[in-house]
C-alpha cells in the first residue's frame, strides 16, 4: 500500500499569497522554512499550497510557526518553450503553533496525521 503523507513544522519564509478564483475557490501559497540538525545541520525552504484555507490564514505573516500535514505533489507547466516542474506539499491540515507554549512534537505530529487521515 502506498502512502503519500508529509508532516512538517516550521516558520513562514514570506507572508502567504492568497488567490481567489471566479469559481469560488481560494488558494493559499506558503514558503515554509524547516530546519533540522540530524543527520547534519540544514535549512530547507519548502513550497506549500492549500485549497480553501481557513479565514485566519489572511492574518499570517512571515515568521509565524505552523504545523502542516499533507501530501507531496509534482506539477509541470510550460514557460517560454521550456517545460518546468516543481515539487510542493498540498496541505490538508494547517495549525498555528501555540503562543508561548512548548509543543510536544510527538503528540502534535500524531494529531496532524490523524487529522490528515480524516480528509
C-alpha positions in Angstrom: 0.0 0.0 0.0 1.3 3.4 -0.9 1.1 6.4 1.5 1.6 10.0 0.4 1.8 11.8 3.8 4.0 14.6 4.9 4.1 16.4 8.3 6.3 19.4 8.6 6.7 22.1 11.2 8.5 25.3 10.6 8.2 29.1 10.1 6.8 31.1 7.2 9.6 32.5 5.0 7.2 35.1 3.5 3.7 36.3 4.0 1.2 33.8 2.4 0.0 34.6 -1.1 -3.8 34.2 -1.3 -5.6 34.0 -4.6 -9.4 33.9 -5.2 -10.9 32.3 -8.3 -14.1 33.1 -10.1 -15.5 29.6 -9.3 -15.3 30.5 -5.6 -12.2 28.5 -4.6 -9.3 30.1 -2.7 -5.7 29.1 -2.9 -3.0 29.9 -0.3 0.7 29.6 -1.1 3.3 29.4 1.6 7.0 29.1 1.7 8.0 27.2 4.9 11.4 27.2 6.5 12.2 23.8 8.0 15.4 23.4 10.0 16.9 20.1 11.0 20.0 19.1 13.0 20.3 15.4 12.1 22.0 13.8 10.2 23.6 17.2 9.5 22.5 20.8 10.1 20.5 22.2 7.2 17.7 24.6 6.4 15.1 23.7 3.7 12.6 26.1 2.1 9.5 24.1 1.1 6.7 25.3 -1.1 3.2 24.6 0.3 -0.3 25.1 -1.3 -3.7 24.9 0.5 -7.1 25.0 -1.2 -9.8 26.8 0.6 -7.8 27.7 3.7 -9.4 28.9 6.9 -10.1 32.7 7.2 -7.3 33.2 9.8 -4.7 32.4 7.0 -5.0 36.0 5.9 -3.6 37.1 9.3 -0.4 35.0 9.0 2.9 36.9 8.5 6.5 36.0 7.8 8.0 34.2 10.8 4.8 32.6 12.1 5.1 29.0 13.2 2.9 26.3 11.6 2.3 22.6 11.6 1.3 21.3 8.2 0.1 17.8 7.2 -0.5 17.0 3.6 0.8 15.1 0.6 3.6 15.6 -2.0 2.7 16.7 -5.5 4.8 17.3 -8.5 3.3 19.6 -11.2 4.5 20.7 -14.6 4.0 23.7 -16.8 5.5 25.3 -19.9 7.3 28.6 -19.7 8.7 30.3 -22.9 9.1 26.9 -24.7 10.6 25.3 -21.6 9.0 22.6 -19.6 9.3 23.3 -15.9 8.4 21.4 -12.8 8.0 21.8 -9.1 7.6 19.6 -6.1 5.3 21.0 -3.4 3.2 20.0 -0.4 -0.5 20.1 -0.8 -1.7 20.9 2.7 -4.8 19.1 4.1 -4.4 20.4 7.7 -2.6 23.6 8.9 -2.3 24.5 12.5 -0.7 27.5 14.1 2.0 26.9 16.8 0.6 27.6 20.3 1.5 31.0 21.6 4.4 30.9 24.1 3.9 27.2 24.8 6.1 24.2 24.4 4.9 21.8 21.8 5.1 18.1 22.4 6.4 17.1 19.0 5.2 13.6 19.0 1.7 14.4 20.2 1.4 17.3 17.7 2.6 15.2 14.8 0.2 12.4 15.7 -2.7 14.8 15.9 -1.8 16.2 12.4 -1.5 12.7 10.9 -4.9 11.7 12.3 -6.4 15.0 11.0 -5.0 14.4 7.6 -6.3 10.8 7.5 -9.8 12.1 8.0 -9.7 14.1 4.8 
